[in-house]
């Protein structure tokens, strides 16, 4: 019995050690993000607007929310002659196209029931724009259920003027006071879309693409065809990184998107994300690690880090899974420690006791590190008080996410693209 307890303790230690590597990497990004936030306050003001933007909005039955975005875009602090809005009404059965025209946008209507989803819609829309030879310097991609900060294009113009070719805005949650699940989503995106990209900017990595609030120089979208996978933004980022490009972040340009008000309403969206993530891990992580090794052998250290960091971003599981497995490891360490004390002799307990206290201490350290990571992200993103209070409901979110993740892992949820339910 004592031998069995020892073997189980060693297994727990190995699991905690793997988790510690991931948490340590998140704490590295956290420290770098704090440095980045300090530097950002000393950034130089932007110059005069020069970039001609095309704002692309894929929309499927978005007559409720699209007018808000179009009104928001008309009020941007940027010369109206230097940007044009294009909406692709994709397989719509409502008045999306008509409302787009009323809102001052160029409406494109697409019907293809076989190739459905945002990726196909953007592929088609870019083809229409190229066929029409519309002049532009950069492309902005926004979801129809979003609004942006007034300085959005001005900030992006400055970034492009500095030579940045692919830029991701801070993608945040709209109206986090609406429910506890929306507030928790705000917290999740604060660390995923604000802290991590800011840290990666300091360390020289590529911040990734988040699917909304993305800006690309014209040469990028012409060279790299848009993906039509379930997670087309992640796949596009993989293509850019492997092609030698780097995505930067503009945390001072914000896009706020509506999120489903309940966990049930967000299930299809989360299933799509997790299925897509798993596909990207299988397809691209080996390529990224191999390319990173080649870059390291040829003494291209900066490129090697960009590739390795992009692989790490895919390897790190959803934060709820990381928290859940850390809690489980700590509980197992406590249970095995108690079992060891009950069944072991004095000498065996002395041997097992050191292992017990080490695994318990490591488990507590894992949870402390994740707490520091989360609270720092909320602080950097200036999260409202409601978001901090919603952390009390985080255990329910963790349990739900583990259940959903397990279903995806076991192949029980295999639906393709499904439009996320909108709030009424």
Residue pairs with C-beta under 8 A, 6 or more apart in sequence:
1 343
2 340
2 343
2 344
2 345
2 348
2 352
5 336
5 339
5 340
5 343
5 344
5 352
6 340
6 351
6 352
6 355
8 332
8 336
9 333
9 336
9 337
9 340
9 352
9 355
9 356
9 359
10 355
12 329
12 332
12 333
12 336
12 359
13 355
13 358
13 359
13 362
15 325
15 329
16 326
16 329
16 333
16 359
16 362
16 363
16 366
17 362
19 322
19 325
19 326
19 329
19 366
20 362
20 365
20 366
22 315
22 316
22 317
22 322
23 322
23 326
23 366
23 369
23 370
23 373
24 369
25 312
25 316
26 196
26 316
26 369
26 370
26 373
27 369
27 372
27 373
28 199
28 203
29 195
29 196
29 199
29 200
29 203
30 195
30 199
30 372
30 373
30 376
30 377
31 199
32 198
32 199
32 200
32 202
32 203
33 194
33 195
33 196
33 198
33 199
33 202
33 376
33 377
33 380
34 376
34 380
35 202
36 198
36 199
36 201
36 202
37 198
37 380
39 202
40 198
40 251
40 252
43 252
46 154
46 155
46 157
46 158
46 161
47 158
47 161
49 78
49 79
49 82
49 153
49 154
49 157
50 137
50 157
50 161
51 82
51 137
51 138
51 153
51 156
51 157
51 160
51 161
52 82
52 83
52 135
52 136
52 137
52 138
53 78
53 82
53 83
53 84
53 136
53 137
53 138
53 139
53 140
53 153
53 156
53 157
53 215
54 83
54 84
54 86
54 129
54 134
54 136
54 138
54 139
54 140
55 73
55 83
55 84
55 85
55 86
55 140
55 142
56 86
56 88
56 122
56 125
56 126
56 139
56 140
56 141
56 142
57 66
57 69
57 85
57 86
57 87
57 88
57 100
57 105
57 141
57 142
57 143
57 144
58 88
58 90
58 118
58 121
58 122
58 125
58 141
58 143
58 144
59 66
59 87
59 88
59 89
59 90
59 92
59 96
59 100
59 144
60 89
60 90
60 91
60 92
60 96
60 121
60 419
61 92
61 93
61 94
61 96
61 419
62 92
62 94
62 96
62 144
62 145
63 94
63 95
63 96
63 99
64 422
65 144
65 145
65 258
65 422
66 87
66 96
66 99
66 100
66 103
66 144
67 99
67 102
67 103
68 147
69 142
69 144
69 145
69 146
69 147
70 85
70 99
70 100
70 103
70 104
70 105
71 103
72 147
72 148
73 83
73 85
73 148
74 80
74 103
74 104
75 150
76 83
76 148
76 150
76 152
76 153
76 154
77 150
77 151
77 153
77 154
78 152
78 153
78 154
78 157
82 153
83 140
83 153
84 106
84 134
84 136
85 103
85 104
85 105
85 106
86 105
86 106
86 108
86 125
86 129
87 96
87 97
87 100
87 105
87 106
87 107
87 108
87 144
88 108
88 109
88 110
88 121
88 122
88 124
88 125
89 96
89 97
89 100
89 107
89 108
89 109
89 110
90 110
90 116
90 118
90 120
90 121
91 110
91 111
91 112
91 113
91 116
92 109
96 144
97 107
97 109
98 107
100 106
100 107
101 107
108 124
108 125
108 128
110 121
110 124
110 125
112 120
112 124
115 228
116 416
116 417
117 228
117 230
117 416
117 417
118 211
118 232
118 417
119 226
119 227
119 228
119 229
119 232
120 228
122 141
122 226
122 232
123 225
123 226
123 228
126 139
126 221
126 226
129 136
130 222
136 218
137 160
137 217
137 218
138 156
138 160
138 215
138 216
138 217
138 218
139 215
139 216
139 218
139 221
140 153
140 156
140 213
140 214
140 215
141 212
141 213
141 214
141 215
141 216
142 148
142 212
142 213
142 255
143 211
143 212
143 257
145 257
145 258
145 422
146 174
146 212
146 213
146 255
146 256
146 257
146 258
147 174
147 255
147 256
148 169
148 213
148 253
148 254
148 255
148 256
149 253
149 254
149 255
151 252
151 253
152 169
152 213
152 253
152 254
152 255
155 169
155 250
155 252
155 253
156 167
156 169
156 215
156 250
156 253
159 167
159 215
159 248
159 250
160 167
160 215
160 217
164 248
165 216
165 217
165 219
165 220
165 245
166 209
166 214
166 215
166 216
166 217
166 220
166 240
166 245
166 246
166 247
166 248
167 214
167 215
167 216
167 247
167 248
167 249
167 250
168 197
168 207
168 208
168 209
168 210
168 213
168 214
168 215
168 247
168 248
168 249
168 250
169 213
169 214
169 215
169 249
169 250
169 251
169 253
169 254
169 255
170 193
170 194
170 197
170 213
170 249
170 250
170 251
170 252
170 253
170 254
170 255
170 381
171 189
171 193
171 210
171 211
171 212
171 213
171 255
171 257
172 186
172 189
172 190
172 193
172 194
172 254
172 255
172 256
172 257
172 381
173 182
173 185
173 186
173 189
173 256
173 257
173 259
174 256
174 257
174 258
174 259
175 182
175 258
176 182
176 183
176 185
176 186
176 383
176 384
176 386
176 387
176 390
177 183
177 384
177 386
178 261
178 423
179 261
179 262
180 390
180 393
181 260
181 261
181 262
181 263
181 266
181 393
181 397
182 259
182 260
182 261
183 386
183 387
183 389
183 390
184 387
184 390
184 391
184 393
184 394
184 397
185 259
185 266
186 383
186 387
186 390
187 374
187 377
187 378
187 383
187 387
187 390
187 391
187 394
188 319
190 377
190 378
190 380
190 381
190 383
190 387
191 319
191 373
191 374
191 377
191 378
192 319
193 210
194 251
194 377
194 380
194 381
195 373
195 376
195 377
195 380
195 381
196 207
196 208
196 313
197 207
197 208
197 249
197 251
198 249
198 251
198 380
200 206
200 207
200 208
200 249
200 309
201 207
201 248
201 249
203 305
203 309
204 302
204 305
204 306
205 246
205 305
205 306
205 309
205 310
206 237
206 240
206 241
206 245
206 246
206 247
206 248
206 306
206 309
206 310
207 247
207 248
207 249
208 234
208 237
208 247
208 310
208 313
209 233
209 234
209 236
209 237
209 247
210 233
211 231
211 232
211 233
212 255
212 257
213 253
213 254
213 255
214 233
215 250
220 240
220 245
223 243
224 236
224 239
224 240
224 243
226 232
226 236
227 235
227 236
227 239
229 235
229 276
229 279
230 272
230 275
230 276
230 279
230 416
230 417
231 272
231 273
231 276
231 277
231 279
231 280
234 276
234 277
234 280
234 314
235 280
235 284
237 247
237 310
238 280
238 283
238 284
238 287
238 288
238 310
240 246
240 247
241 247
241 288
241 306
241 307
241 310
242 284
242 287
242 288
242 291
242 307
244 303
246 306
258 422
258 423
259 266
260 266
260 269
260 420
260 421
260 423
261 423
263 397
263 400
265 420
265 421
265 423
266 420
267 404
268 415
268 418
268 419
268 420
268 421
269 420
270 401
270 404
271 404
271 407
271 408
271 413
271 415
272 417
272 418
274 318
274 404
274 405
274 408
275 408
275 413
275 414
277 314
278 408
278 409
280 314
281 314
281 315
284 311
284 314
285 311
285 314
285 315
288 307
288 308
288 310
288 311
288 314
289 307
289 308
289 311
291 307
292 303
292 304
292 305
292 307
292 308
292 311
293 304
295 301
295 303
295 304
295 307
296 304
316 322
317 325
317 405
318 401
318 405
319 370
319 374
320 397
320 398
320 400
320 401
320 402
320 405
321 401
321 402
321 405
322 370
323 367
323 370
323 394
323 398
324 398
324 399
324 401
324 402
326 363
326 366
326 367
326 370
327 367
327 398
329 359
329 363
329 366
330 360
330 363
330 364
330 366
330 367
333 356
333 359
333 360
333 362
333 363
334 360
336 356
336 359
337 352
337 353
337 356
337 357
337 359
337 360
340 348
340 349
340 352
340 353
340 356
341 349
341 353
341 356
344 352
374 391
378 387
378 388
404 413
407 413
